[in-house]
């Protein structure tokens, strides 16, 4: 039994050598540089920015394998799907489409995911907050679309 415990400890220690990089790339053009109300900005930072921006807060457990692999993978996938730090400020149609997609994901309760909100209480959106956020996302998308019609 003692040898099994020693082997597990050594195996766990060796796993720590395989941690993926935890990087925050430079912010190119952040969504917050646009016209975002403070209450919406607060919700976005709490519920979205850790996985969908270059401003990820890496908690202590993101440095311990195997959690480090899962978190780094979630952040990489989140940034690939939507990076709020690389916002298409100069392309209103593309920005509107992203806002509409965000509204759908938040409105259907798919974002933020349960596995994230389970350990990040500040990312849990109430139904009122969810509605406030989706209302702003929809209104901003409509505003951006109307700018291109003129």
N, C-alpha and C positions, 0 to 999 in steps of 0.2 A: 504494500500500500504506500509506503514511504517513497519508493522509486517511481510510482505512478505520479504522485504529487510533485516530485522533483522534475519529472519529465514534463508535466503540465506547466510548471512555473518556467522552465527553460524554454518551452515552446512558445508561451505567451511573451516572454522577453524577446525572443527572436522575431516574433511577429511585429514588434515595435520598429524593427529595422526596415519594414516594408511600407511605412506610412507614405501616402501620396502627398504631393505638395498642396499647401493651402495658400492660394494666391489671390490677391485682389488686384486685378489689372487696372490701369489708369482709367478714370472716368472720361469718356469721350464727349458725350452730350447727355446729361441726365434729365430725366422726366421732370425733376423738381425745378429745372431752369425754365419750365413753362409756367402757365397760370394755374398752379395747384393750390387750392385753399388749405390753410393750416391743418384743419381737422382731417381732411382727406390725406394730406401728406403724412400725418401721424399714423393713420391706419396703414398706408402703404409701407411705411418704414417698419412698422411692427409685424405686419403679416406677409410682406412680399420681398423686402430688400435682402434678407439673408440668403435667399436662393436665386433671386432674379436681378442681381446687380453686382457691381464690382466693389460693393461696400459690405461684404459679408462679415458678420461678427463670428469668429471661430471660437466656440466655447472650449473649455478645457478638455471635454471628452472627445473633441474632434482631433485630438492629438494621440488618442489611444486606439490601436488596432484591436478589433476589427471595425469599431464604430467609425474610425477615421475614413475607412474605405467607403462605407455607406454614405457618410455626410459629403465627402468630396464628390462622389458620384451624383448625389442629389443636386449639389450646387452646379456641377458641370452641366447636367441635363437641364436644370432650371435656367441657366444662362443661355444655353443653346436655344431653348424655346422662347425665351423673352428676357432680354437684358435691359433693364430700366436705366442703366448707365451708358447705354449706346442707343439713345432715343433718336428717331428720325425727325429731328426738329425742322429740317429743310424739306421734308416730304409729308405734307399734311394728310394725303390720302393713305399713305402707309401708316402714319401715326394713328389715324382714325380707325383703321382696321385692327391695329393692335389694341386700342382702347375697347373696341367692340368685343374682341376675343377675351380680353380681361374681364369685361362685364359678364360675359357668358359664363366663364369659369367661376367667378365669384358668386354670381347669381344662382348657379346650379349647385353651389356648395362644394365644388370640386377643388377650389383653392380658398384658403390654404389647406393642404392635405391634413388629414387626421393625425398621421404619424408625426407631423411637425407641431400641431397645436397641442398634442398630448403633453409635450414637455416644454412648450413655450406658451404659457397662459396669456401673455400679452398679444399673441397673434390670433387668439380666438375672437372672431367677429360675432357680435350679437346680430339678430335679424335686423334691428334698426340700423346698425352700422353697415351691414351688408347692403341694405337698401340705399342708404346715404352714399355709399361708395359706388354702387352700380348706377344710381341716378347721375352722379357726377361724371362717371365714365361715359355714359350714354350721351349726356348733354355736351360734353367736350368733343366726343366723336362727331356729333351732329354739327357743332360749331366749326370744326375743322373741315368737314365736308362742304359746308355752305361757303367757306372761303374759296374753295376751288371752283364752285359753280359760277361765280361772278365773272 
